[in-house]
Amino acid sequence: MKKQDTLENQVNYVYLAFGSNLGDRKKNLNKALKLLDKENIIIKKKSKLYISKSWPNEKFPEFINFVIFIETSLNLKKLFLKIKNIESKVGRVKSKRNFPRVCDIDIIDFNGRIIKKKVGNNEINIPHERMHSRNFVLLPLFEINKDWFHPKLCKNIVFLLSNLTSEQLLGIKIIQ
């Protein structure tokens, strides 16, 4: 009999950031949420929808973004693979980095840990390595958890938000 890993059925607390800037953005994001819900993942909180300019190329279509807080028994690798599958089902195709996409889902936080892991050809860095400077992640995250703490930078979300420029803060708005 195979010994079961003690962490296998552990409940994991995860923050995911969603974005879309191609096609019917709201429809894309709703489809991604529905697919996620079918994967035995409990969505505990969801931010409002935010619209922001595409980064780093502002000439690309604007993004709609939101952040969710979930509970799941999936380990990091399984969750990552499910997310990549959901992105594909919604219509994401491989393209150049930071180019427009139908659906993008990033793991922002996994149990408040610092993780660097290779999954296939992908390297997962948690917390997301550029999240601390992205208004479209920080503002929705603050909306659902005003006490969130960045485990790598050892800074709370209020501090991270205070380091955004006024242009970054004014460059995003709630649409819902």
Summary of the structure (lengths in Angstrom):
residues: 176
radius of gyration: 16.0
end to end distance: 51.6
largest distance: 59.1
contacts: 515
relative contact order: 0.20
helix: 30%
strand: 29%
